[in-house]
Amino acid sequence: MTTALASGAVSQRLDSEATHVLAPRIALVAGEASGDALGAGLIEQLRTLFPAAEFAGIGGPSMRAAGFDAWFDSSELAVMGLTEVLRHLPRLLKLRKAFRQQVLDWKPDVFVGIDAPDFNLGVERWLKQRDVRTVHYVSPSVWAWREKRAEKIGASADCVLCLFPMEPAIYARHGVDARFVGHPMADAMPMQVDRAAARTALRLPADAPVLAVLPGSRMGEVSRLAEPFLQAAAQVADRIPALQVVIPAANPACHEALQALLSSGRFPIRHCHLLHGQAREALNASDVVLLASGTATLETALAKRPMVVGYRVAPLTYRIVKALGLLKVDRYALPNVLAGEDLAPELMQDDCSADNLAAEILRWLQHPEAVQALQPKYLQMHESLRKDASASAARVIASLVDPARFR
């Protein structure tokens, strides 16, 4: 009788484990629009591997459309700027405490934190300490800032999913399991963009030179970069009267700030087009791009466009970073980092002047052979990043859920 009861208990446990493998519970957190898009792609691919899987946590409209049960909306985490973070800190700490307990009570097979490291790494660490398998999707920039952070990230995540090929080796030096899964942007963008179609969509002349100007997506960036960028564009327009200058504002606040500057009359640009969004179309339509350092530099490279990269931070921040040696790279723009060479000129801090920016823009416009020499390098970069990222990431997560099926 005792043997039969024991056998029944073992059988029940095995049935429960089999059910979990066939219908795993996967908790996810995405804290902004880009993470929501990544999460949606991941859910779709995981559902092909586990059709009966359940997905829940914090996400946005794209994840909900993919069948995600959003306990909280991702907008709850979308807080920018030091003062705003401080103002919302009590609410965010309360949310994190309630959320991580809700995840633990739900008993997920794996937890996936998508980007948003300030929120996700703490949740991951707490769950990992309670034997929940954890994944962090999108590595913080350990290749640029404080490499030793890799150890702390490894204390939070059983596995880190990296978008760039140089990142896993950095984690390996610190004993952390990290996998390169490719970049979703490289999957989404065509190998060759249709410049004519982009110009038609933006109502630009088919044969005029076009300069796209992207001074950043945050108000702090726009406040520091818009004036030298617009001054540079005006200088180039003075040299090339037919120049079309296209400025895709990242959001309504940036649009309002840029509109005020352009209305001041201080930037005489004959053919100027201020857009609401449409950054991808502006890049595709352009001959040259002037932009702030950041993810947009990668998007520009994938559009195969020559670029000039400028950036300024607050002077005190710059002095602190330099004095403490926190920055570990000589190159800032992602295409230059990935290529290991200077494909795009980088003009940082005091070098980011209108005169310097204009000179580099004119160099691209006046030397088509230099632009042509870039194309195979950007094509190779695109191919190296195009790995069907959502499917690759899903298979790594699946290997944690069901190691027997996915090795």
Residue pairs with C-beta under 8 A, 6 or more apart in sequence:
20 109
21 401
21 402
21 405
22 50
22 52
23 50
23 52
23 53
23 54
24 50
24 53
24 54
24 108
24 109
24 110
24 401
24 402
25 53
25 54
25 56
25 106
25 107
25 108
25 109
26 46
26 53
26 54
26 55
26 108
26 109
26 110
26 111
26 112
26 397
26 401
27 55
27 56
27 57
27 103
27 106
27 108
27 110
27 111
27 112
28 39
28 42
28 43
28 55
28 56
28 57
28 58
28 59
28 63
28 68
28 111
28 112
28 113
28 114
29 35
29 57
29 58
29 59
29 77
29 99
29 111
29 112
29 113
29 114
29 116
29 119
29 120
29 123
30 36
30 38
30 39
30 58
30 59
30 60
30 63
30 74
30 114
30 115
30 116
31 58
31 74
31 77
31 78
31 114
31 115
31 116
31 119
31 120
32 74
32 77
32 78
32 115
32 116
33 60
33 74
34 115
35 60
35 74
35 114
35 115
35 116
35 138
36 59
36 60
36 61
36 62
36 63
36 74
37 62
37 184
38 114
38 115
38 137
38 138
38 184
38 390
39 59
39 60
39 62
39 63
39 66
39 68
39 112
39 114
40 62
40 63
40 65
40 66
40 68
41 184
41 389
41 390
42 112
42 114
42 137
42 390
42 393
42 394
42 397
43 55
43 63
43 66
43 67
43 68
44 66
44 390
45 390
45 391
45 393
45 394
46 53
46 55
46 394
46 397
46 398
47 53
47 66
47 67
48 394
49 394
49 395
49 398
49 406
50 398
50 401
54 69
55 63
55 66
55 67
55 68
55 69
56 68
56 69
56 70
56 71
56 106
56 108
57 68
57 69
57 70
57 71
57 72
57 99
57 103
57 111
58 70
58 71
58 72
58 73
58 74
58 76
58 77
58 99
59 68
59 70
59 73
59 74
60 70
60 73
60 74
60 75
63 70
63 74
64 70
71 99
71 102
72 95
72 99
76 95
77 92
77 95
77 116
77 119
79 85
79 88
79 92
80 218
81 220
85 92
92 119
96 119
96 122
96 123
99 123
100 123
100 126
100 127
103 111
103 123
103 127
103 132
104 127
104 130
104 132
108 132
109 133
109 400
109 401
110 132
110 133
110 134
110 135
110 397
110 400
110 401
111 123
111 124
111 127
111 132
111 133
111 134
111 135
112 134
112 135
112 136
112 137
112 397
113 119
113 120
113 121
113 123
113 124
113 134
113 135
113 136
113 137
113 157
114 120
114 137
114 138
115 137
115 138
117 136
117 140
117 153
120 136
120 156
121 136
121 152
121 153
121 156
121 157
122 156
124 134
124 136
124 156
124 157
125 155
125 156
127 134
128 134
128 155
128 156
128 157
128 158
133 158
133 400
133 401
134 156
134 157
134 158
134 159
135 157
135 158
135 159
135 160
135 161
135 396
135 397
135 400
136 153
136 156
136 157
136 159
136 160
136 161
137 161
137 393
138 161
138 162
138 163
139 153
139 160
139 161
139 162
139 163
139 164
139 167
139 171
139 178
140 149
140 153
142 149
142 150
142 153
142 167
142 170
142 171
143 164
143 166
143 167
143 170
143 328
143 329
143 337
144 327
144 328
144 329
144 332
144 337
145 326
145 327
145 328
146 326
146 328
147 170
147 173
147 174
147 328
148 174
150 170
150 171
150 173
150 174
150 176
151 174
151 175
151 176
153 160
153 171
153 176
154 160
154 171
154 174
154 175
154 176
154 177
157 176
158 177
158 400
159 177
159 178
159 179
159 396
159 400
160 167
160 171
160 176
160 177
160 178
160 179
161 178
161 179
161 181
161 393
161 396
162 168
162 171
162 178
162 179
162 180
162 181
163 180
163 181
163 182
163 183
163 184
163 385
163 389
164 180
164 183
164 334
164 338
164 385
165 180
165 338
165 384
165 385
166 337
166 338
167 178
167 180
168 178
168 179
168 180
170 178
171 177
171 178
172 178
179 392
179 396
180 387
181 387
181 389
181 392
181 393
181 396
182 385
182 386
182 387
182 388
182 389
182 392
183 298
183 385
183 386
183 387
183 389
184 389
184 390
185 295
185 298
185 299
185 302
185 385
186 302
186 382
186 385
186 386
186 387
186 389
187 386
187 387
187 388
187 389
187 390
189 299
189 302
189 303
189 382
191 379
191 382
191 383
192 304
193 283
193 284
193 303
193 304
194 284
195 284
195 285
196 206
197 284
198 281
198 282
198 284
198 285
199 205
199 206
199 210
199 285
200 206
201 281
201 285
202 246
202 273
202 275
202 278
202 281
202 282
202 285
204 210
204 244
204 246
204 273
204 285
205 242
205 244
208 242
208 243
208 244
208 271
209 240
209 242
209 243
209 244
209 287
209 288
209 365
210 243
210 244
210 245
210 246
210 285
210 286
210 287
210 288
211 233
211 236
211 243
211 244
211 245
211 246
211 286
211 287
211 288
211 289
211 290
211 361
212 246
212 247
212 248
212 282
212 283
212 285
212 286
212 288
212 289
212 290
212 291
212 305
213 229
213 230
213 233
213 245
213 246
213 247
213 289
213 290
213 291
214 247
214 248
214 250
214 279
214 282
214 289
214 290
214 291
214 292
214 296
215 221
215 222
215 225
215 226
215 229
215 247
215 254
215 258
215 291
215 292
216 222
216 225
216 250
216 254
216 292
216 294
217 250
217 251
217 254
217 294
217 296
218 250
219 253
219 254
219 257
221 292
222 254
222 257
222 258
223 257
224 312
224 313
224 314
225 292
225 310
225 311
225 312
225 352
226 257
226 258
226 261
227 261
228 310
228 312
228 352
228 353
228 354
228 357
229 290
229 310
229 357
230 261
230 262
230 266
230 267
230 269
231 267
231 354
231 358
232 290
232 354
232 355
232 357
232 358
232 361
233 243
233 245
233 267
233 269
233 272
233 290
233 358
233 361
234 267
234 268
234 269
235 354
235 355
235 358
236 243
236 358
236 361
236 362
236 365
237 243
237 245
237 268
237 269
237 270
237 271
238 268
239 362
240 365
241 270
242 271
243 269
243 270
243 271
244 271
244 273
245 269
245 271
245 272
245 273
246 273
246 275
246 282
246 285
246 286
247 258
247 272
247 273
247 274
247 275
247 282
248 275
248 276
248 277
248 278
248 279
248 281
248 282
249 255
249 258
249 274
249 275
249 276
249 277
250 277
250 279
252 276
255 274
255 276
258 274
259 274
261 267
262 269
262 272
262 274
275 281
275 282
279 296
279 299
280 299
280 303
283 289
283 299
283 300
283 303
283 305
284 303
286 305
287 305
287 306
287 364
287 365
287 371
288 305
288 306
288 307
288 308
288 361
288 364
288 365
289 300
289 305
289 306
289 307
289 308
290 307
290 308
290 310
290 357
290 361
291 297
291 300
291 307
291 308
291 309
291 310
292 309
292 310
292 311
293 309
293 310
293 311
293 332
293 333
293 346
293 348
295 334
297 307
297 309
297 333
297 334
297 335
297 344
298 334
298 335
298 338
300 307
300 335
301 307
301 334
301 335
301 338
301 343
301 344
301 378
301 381
301 382
302 378
302 381
302 382
302 385
304 374
304 375
304 378
304 379
304 382
306 344
306 364
306 370
306 371
306 374
307 333
307 335
307 344
308 344
308 345
308 347
308 357
308 360
308 361
308 364
309 332
309 333
309 344
309 345
309 346
309 347
310 346
310 347
310 348
310 352
310 357
311 332
311 346
311 347
311 348
311 349
311 352
312 348
312 349
312 352
313 321
313 349
318 349
320 326
321 327
329 337
331 337
331 342
331 346
332 346
332 348
333 344
333 346
335 343
335 344
335 378
335 381
336 342
336 343
336 344
336 346
338 381
338 384
338 385
339 377
339 381
343 374
343 377
343 378
345 360
347 353
347 356
347 357
347 360
363 370
364 370
364 371
395 406
398 405
398 406
399 406
399 407
